[in-house]
Amino acid sequence: MDTTVESPPASEPAQKGHWRRLKWLLNPIFVCAVLLPTTISIIYFGLIASDVYVSESRFVVRNPQRQSSSGIGSLLQSSGLSFTRSQDDTYSVHDYVTSRDALRELDQRAQVRKALSSDKVDRFNRFPGLDWDDSFEGFFRHYRKYVTIDYDTVSSITTLYVRAYTAEDARKFNDLLLQMGERLVNNLNTRSRQDLIEVAQKEVRDAEERDKAAALAMSGFRTKQSLFDPERQAGMKLQGVAKIQEELITAEAELAQIRLLSPNSPQLGALKNRVETLRKAVAAENAKVAGAEGSFTSKTSAYDRLLLEKTFADRQLATALASLESARNEAQRKQLYLERLVQPNLPDMAAEPRRMRSVLVVFVLGMIVFGVVSLIVASIREHTE
């Protein structure tokens, strides 16, 4: 009796290996986590996704710095490396470029909505998107995806990236945004210059009004009191009094001499009258200078106050005029400039989407998800068994 057992065909192990691999590929977890997403990504990035062109430009916002007296400062000035960094103004340009106002103007000048809503753009990137939000707010959120700003705080250089679905649109949008940024800087210059000069001009006008009021008060006082300068006029009066006193002294001496030599002289009465007249004249002139009401002394205090006010108003006006000239020079010195370091380029090939890398990323992420889920399922099965 033949007891020999027939061996299975040689192809049976290979068939079992193929079946295991097919079973592994048909694993629902692998299909859902790896195979299906990778297939969809291949179809989307290979056949559907639209080419995106990126235009790049670089600029800096600065204002010239005064010449430095040091050797290093002079060297930096001569090499063009020294400038004042205006980070606040740079951030203002950044905010404006990505603002709703910039989007409105850009849409008016370059039809951005029409370019982003073109039928040539795939449905996932076209505006409106899958949410069908056709409002301006939805458009603004969509627009923010296409404008990117990179700011280097060390060099103060801003890099502006603008994405579009044609190379010409990308460069045109980038150039228009730079033009609007330059206009914003010019407007900031104008407002800053106007603010500085307007404040100085107001101070000049106030000083002029005060000076005019002081001059009118001085003129009115002189007209009302019938005098020009109390001190000068009092000095002139005192000179006259001195001359009268000299005549009085001479007359008194003559009167004393006549009384001593010839008491019965007929000239004695005339000399007495002359002496009395000179004394009254001296008393009257002294009263005009240092008497009570109406004298130069009583008018000096009011005149000095008006003179002090006029002097102060003149100095204030001179200071205000100097401040105005300084404000004008300062306004010219603080002019801001938006300088283009790199003009918007015309891209010759699409920079996005990165198709192979995107598919590879989806595949790797799917494998990671598949591994994690498989470990969780295996752990659950061990606990249930």
C-alpha positions as CSV (number, residue, x, y, z in Angstrom):
1,M,0.0,0.0,0.0
2,D,1.4,3.3,-1.1
3,T,1.4,5.8,1.9
4,T,3.1,8.7,0.1
5,V,1.3,12.0,0.8
6,E,1.1,14.4,-2.1
7,S,2.7,17.8,-1.4
8,P,0.7,21.0,-2.2
9,P,1.5,22.7,-5.4
10,A,4.5,25.1,-5.3
11,S,2.4,28.0,-6.3
12,E,0.2,27.8,-3.1
13,P,2.5,29.8,-0.7
14,A,2.9,32.5,-3.3
15,Q,-0.9,32.7,-3.6
16,K,-1.2,33.0,0.2
17,G,1.3,35.8,0.2
18,H,-0.5,37.7,-2.5
19,W,-3.8,37.2,-0.6
20,R,-2.3,38.6,2.6
21,R,-1.0,41.7,0.8
22,L,-4.3,42.2,-0.9
23,K,-6.2,41.7,2.4
24,W,-3.9,44.3,4.0
25,L,-4.5,46.8,1.2
26,L,-8.2,46.2,1.4
27,N,-8.1,46.8,5.2
28,P,-10.9,49.4,5.8
29,I,-8.6,51.4,8.1
30,F,-5.8,51.6,5.4
31,V,-8.3,52.4,2.7
32,C,-9.9,55.3,4.7
33,A,-6.7,56.7,6.2
34,V,-4.2,56.2,3.4
35,L,-5.5,54.9,0.1
36,L,-8.5,57.1,-0.3
37,P,-6.9,60.5,0.8
38,T,-3.8,59.8,-1.3
39,T,-5.9,59.0,-4.4
40,I,-8.0,62.2,-3.9
41,S,-4.9,64.3,-3.4
42,I,-3.4,62.8,-6.6
43,I,-6.5,63.6,-8.6
44,Y,-6.8,67.1,-7.1
45,F,-3.2,68.2,-7.3
46,G,-2.6,66.5,-10.5
47,L,-5.7,67.4,-12.5
48,I,-7.8,70.0,-10.7
49,A,-5.7,72.4,-8.7
50,S,-4.9,75.7,-10.5
51,D,-1.4,77.1,-10.9
52,V,-0.6,80.0,-8.5
53,Y,2.0,82.6,-9.5
54,V,3.7,84.6,-6.8
55,S,5.2,88.0,-7.4
56,E,7.7,89.3,-4.9
57,S,8.8,92.9,-4.1
58,R,10.9,94.5,-1.4
59,F,10.8,98.0,0.1
60,V,11.8,100.0,3.1
61,V,10.2,103.1,4.8
62,R,12.9,105.5,6.0
63,N,13.6,109.2,6.5
64,P,17.0,110.9,6.0
65,Q,19.2,111.4,9.1
66,R,21.1,114.6,9.7
67,Q,24.8,114.4,9.0
68,S,26.7,113.1,12.0
69,S,29.7,114.8,13.3
70,S,31.6,111.6,14.2
71,G,33.8,109.8,11.7
72,I,31.8,106.6,11.8
73,G,28.6,108.6,11.3
74,S,30.1,110.4,8.3
75,L,31.3,107.1,6.9
76,L,27.8,105.5,7.2
77,Q,26.2,108.6,5.7
78,S,28.6,108.5,2.7
79,S,28.0,104.8,2.2
80,G,24.2,105.3,2.4
81,L,23.8,102.8,5.2
82,S,22.6,105.2,7.9
83,F,19.0,106.0,8.0
84,T,16.3,106.4,10.7
85,R,14.1,103.4,11.0
86,S,10.5,104.3,11.2
87,Q,8.9,101.0,12.4
88,D,5.6,102.7,13.3
89,D,5.2,104.0,9.8
90,T,6.3,100.7,8.3
91,Y,3.6,98.9,10.3
92,S,1.1,101.5,9.1
93,V,1.9,100.6,5.5
94,H,1.6,96.9,6.3
95,D,-1.8,97.3,7.9
96,Y,-3.0,99.4,5.0
97,V,-1.9,96.9,2.3
98,T,-3.9,94.2,4.0
99,S,-6.9,96.4,4.9
100,R,-10.4,96.6,3.4
101,D,-9.7,100.1,2.0
102,A,-6.8,98.8,0.0
103,L,-8.9,95.9,-1.3
104,R,-11.7,98.3,-2.4
105,E,-9.3,100.5,-4.3
106,L,-7.4,97.5,-5.8
107,D,-10.7,96.0,-6.9
108,Q,-11.7,99.3,-8.6
109,R,-8.4,99.6,-10.4
110,A,-7.5,96.0,-11.2
111,Q,-10.8,94.0,-11.0
112,V,-9.4,91.6,-8.3
113,R,-12.8,90.0,-7.7
114,K,-13.2,89.2,-11.3
115,A,-9.7,87.6,-11.4
116,L,-10.3,85.5,-8.3
117,S,-13.8,84.5,-9.5
118,S,-12.6,83.3,-13.0
119,D,-13.9,80.0,-14.3
120,K,-10.2,79.1,-14.9
121,V,-9.7,78.9,-11.2
122,D,-10.6,75.6,-9.6
123,R,-13.8,75.5,-7.5
124,F,-11.9,75.0,-4.2
125,N,-9.8,78.2,-4.6
126,R,-12.3,80.3,-6.6
127,F,-14.3,83.1,-5.0
128,P,-16.9,82.5,-3.6
129,G,-15.7,79.2,-2.1
130,L,-17.7,76.2,-1.1
131,D,-19.5,78.3,1.5
132,W,-20.9,80.5,-1.3
133,D,-20.4,83.7,0.8
134,D,-20.4,86.4,-1.8
135,S,-20.3,89.3,0.7
136,F,-17.5,91.9,0.9
137,E,-16.4,90.4,4.2
138,G,-16.1,87.0,2.6
139,F,-14.2,88.6,-0.2
140,F,-11.9,90.3,2.2
141,R,-11.2,87.0,4.1
142,H,-10.4,85.4,0.7
143,Y,-8.1,88.3,-0.3
144,R,-6.0,87.9,2.9
145,K,-4.9,84.5,1.6
146,Y,-3.3,86.1,-1.4
147,V,-1.2,88.9,0.2
148,T,1.6,88.0,2.6
149,I,4.0,90.4,4.3
150,D,7.4,89.4,5.7
151,Y,9.2,92.1,7.8
152,D,12.8,91.9,8.9
153,T,13.2,93.9,12.1
154,V,17.0,93.9,11.8
155,S,17.2,95.4,8.3
156,S,13.8,97.1,8.3
157,I,13.1,95.6,4.9
158,T,9.6,94.4,4.0
159,T,9.0,91.7,1.5
160,L,5.6,91.7,-0.1
161,Y,4.3,88.5,-1.7
162,V,1.2,88.6,-3.9
163,R,-0.4,85.5,-5.3
164,A,-2.6,85.3,-8.4
165,Y,-3.6,82.8,-11.0
166,T,-1.8,84.5,-13.8
167,A,1.8,85.9,-13.7
168,E,0.7,89.3,-15.1
169,D,-2.1,89.7,-12.4
170,A,0.4,88.8,-9.7
171,R,2.8,91.5,-10.8
172,K,0.1,94.1,-11.4
173,F,-1.5,93.6,-8.0
174,N,1.9,93.8,-6.3
175,D,2.8,97.1,-8.1
176,L,-0.6,98.7,-7.3
177,L,-0.2,97.8,-3.6
178,L,3.2,99.4,-3.6
179,Q,1.8,102.5,-5.3
180,M,-1.0,102.8,-2.6
181,G,1.7,102.3,0.1
182,E,3.7,105.2,-1.4
183,R,0.6,107.4,-1.4
184,L,-0.1,106.5,2.2
185,V,3.5,107.6,3.2
186,N,3.0,110.8,1.2
187,N,-0.2,111.5,3.1
188,L,1.5,110.8,6.4
189,N,4.2,113.3,5.3
190,T,1.6,115.9,4.4
191,R,-0.4,115.6,7.7
192,S,2.8,115.6,9.8
193,R,4.1,118.7,8.0
194,Q,0.7,120.4,8.3
195,D,0.4,119.6,12.0
196,L,3.8,120.9,12.8
197,I,3.4,124.1,10.8
198,E,-0.2,124.8,11.8
199,V,0.7,124.7,15.5
200,A,3.7,127.1,14.9
201,Q,1.5,129.4,12.8
202,K,-1.2,129.5,15.5
203,E,1.5,130.5,18.0
204,V,2.6,133.3,15.6
205,R,-0.9,134.5,15.1
206,D,-1.5,134.6,18.9
207,A,1.8,136.4,19.4
208,E,0.9,139.0,16.7
209,E,-2.5,139.6,18.3
210,R,-0.9,140.1,21.7
211,D,1.7,142.4,20.2
212,K,-0.9,144.5,18.4
213,A,-3.0,144.8,21.6
214,A,0.1,145.9,23.6
215,A,1.0,148.4,20.9
216,L,-2.6,149.8,20.8
217,A,-2.7,150.1,24.6
218,M,0.6,151.9,24.6
219,S,-0.5,154.3,21.8
220,G,-3.8,155.0,23.6
221,F,-2.0,155.7,26.9
222,R,0.3,158.2,25.2
223,T,-2.6,159.9,23.4
224,K,-4.7,160.1,26.5
225,Q,-1.9,161.3,28.8
226,S,-0.3,163.5,26.2
227,L,3.2,162.2,26.8
228,F,5.5,159.9,24.9
229,D,8.1,158.7,27.4
230,P,7.7,159.7,31.1
231,E,11.3,159.0,32.0
232,R,12.7,161.0,29.1
233,Q,10.2,163.8,29.5
234,A,10.8,163.9,33.3
235,G,14.5,164.2,32.6
236,M,13.9,167.1,30.3
237,K,11.8,168.8,32.9
238,L,14.4,168.3,35.6
239,Q,17.0,169.9,33.3
240,G,14.7,173.0,33.0
241,V,14.2,173.0,36.8
242,A,18.0,172.9,37.2
243,K,18.4,176.0,35.0
244,I,15.6,177.9,36.9
245,Q,17.3,176.9,40.2
246,E,20.6,178.3,38.9
247,E,18.8,181.6,38.1
248,L,17.1,181.6,41.5
249,I,20.4,181.1,43.3
250,T,21.9,184.0,41.2
251,A,18.9,186.3,42.0
252,E,19.0,185.4,45.7
253,A,22.7,186.2,45.8
254,E,22.1,189.6,44.1
255,L,19.2,190.3,46.5
256,A,21.4,189.5,49.5
257,Q,24.2,191.7,48.2
258,I,22.0,194.7,47.6
259,R,20.4,194.3,51.0
260,L,23.8,194.4,52.5
261,L,25.3,197.2,50.6
262,S,22.4,199.5,49.8
263,P,19.2,198.6,51.7
264,N,17.3,201.5,50.2
265,S,18.2,200.7,46.6
266,P,15.2,201.0,44.2
267,Q,16.3,197.6,42.6
268,L,15.5,195.8,45.9
269,G,11.7,195.4,45.1
270,A,12.3,194.1,41.6
271,L,14.8,191.6,42.8
272,K,12.4,190.4,45.5
273,N,9.7,189.9,42.8
274,R,12.1,188.0,40.6
275,V,13.2,185.7,43.4
276,E,9.6,185.0,44.3
277,T,8.7,184.3,40.7
278,L,11.6,181.9,40.3
279,R,10.7,180.0,43.5
280,K,7.2,179.5,42.3
281,A,8.5,178.3,38.9
282,V,10.7,175.8,40.6
283,A,7.9,174.5,42.8
284,A,5.5,174.3,39.8
285,E,8.1,172.3,37.7
286,N,8.9,170.0,40.6
287,A,5.2,169.3,41.0
288,K,4.9,168.3,37.4
289,V,7.7,165.8,37.8
290,A,7.1,164.3,41.3
291,G,3.9,165.8,42.5
292,A,0.6,164.0,43.2
293,E,-2.1,163.5,40.6
294,G,-1.0,164.2,37.0
295,S,2.7,164.2,37.6
296,F,5.2,162.1,35.6
297,T,5.8,160.0,38.7
298,S,2.1,159.0,39.0
299,K,2.1,158.1,35.3
300,T,5.3,156.1,35.3
301,S,3.9,152.9,36.9
302,A,1.1,152.6,34.3
303,Y,3.6,153.3,31.5
304,D,6.1,150.8,32.8
305,R,3.4,148.1,33.0
306,L,2.4,148.8,29.3
307,L,6.1,149.0,28.3
308,L,6.8,145.6,30.0
309,E,3.7,144.1,28.2
310,K,4.9,145.4,24.9
311,T,8.5,144.2,25.4
312,F,7.2,140.7,26.4
313,A,4.8,140.6,23.4
314,D,7.7,141.6,21.0
315,R,9.9,138.8,22.4
316,Q,7.1,136.3,22.2
317,L,6.5,137.2,18.6
318,A,10.2,136.8,17.8
319,T,10.2,133.4,19.5
320,A,7.1,132.3,17.7
321,L,8.6,133.3,14.3
322,A,11.8,131.4,15.1
323,S,9.6,128.4,16.1
324,L,7.7,128.6,12.8
325,E,11.0,128.6,10.8
326,S,12.3,125.7,12.9
327,A,9.0,123.8,12.4
328,R,9.3,124.2,8.6
329,N,12.9,122.9,8.7
330,E,11.9,120.0,10.9
331,A,9.0,119.1,8.6
332,Q,11.3,119.0,5.7
333,R,13.8,116.9,7.7
334,K,11.3,114.4,8.8
335,Q,10.0,113.5,5.3
336,L,9.4,109.8,5.0
337,Y,10.2,107.8,1.9
338,L,9.0,104.4,0.6
339,E,11.9,103.2,-1.4
340,R,11.6,100.1,-3.6
341,L,14.6,97.9,-3.2
342,V,13.2,95.1,-5.5
343,Q,10.6,95.8,-8.1
344,P,7.6,93.4,-8.4
345,N,8.8,90.5,-10.6
346,L,6.9,88.7,-13.4
347,P,7.1,85.1,-12.4
348,D,7.9,82.8,-15.3
349,M,6.5,79.6,-13.6
350,A,3.9,78.7,-11.0
351,A,5.2,78.5,-7.5
352,E,2.1,76.9,-6.0
353,P,0.7,74.3,-5.5
354,R,3.7,72.1,-4.9
355,R,2.0,69.0,-6.2
356,M,4.4,66.2,-5.5
357,R,5.2,67.5,-2.0
358,S,1.5,67.9,-1.2
359,V,0.7,64.4,-2.3
360,L,3.6,63.0,-0.3
361,V,2.5,65.0,2.8
362,V,-1.0,63.5,2.5
363,F,0.4,60.0,2.1
364,V,2.8,60.4,5.1
365,L,0.0,61.8,7.3
366,G,-2.3,59.0,6.2
367,M,0.3,56.4,7.2
368,I,0.7,58.0,10.6
369,V,-3.0,58.0,11.1
370,F,-3.2,54.3,9.9
371,G,-0.5,53.3,12.3
372,V,-2.1,55.0,15.3
373,V,-5.6,53.6,14.5
374,S,-4.2,50.1,13.9
375,L,-2.4,50.1,17.3
376,I,-5.6,51.3,19.0
377,V,-7.7,48.6,17.3
378,A,-5.2,45.9,18.1
379,S,-5.1,47.0,21.7
380,I,-8.9,46.9,21.9
381,R,-8.9,43.3,20.5
382,E,-6.4,42.1,23.0
383,H,-8.5,43.4,25.9
384,T,-11.7,41.9,24.5
385,E,-10.1,38.5,24.0
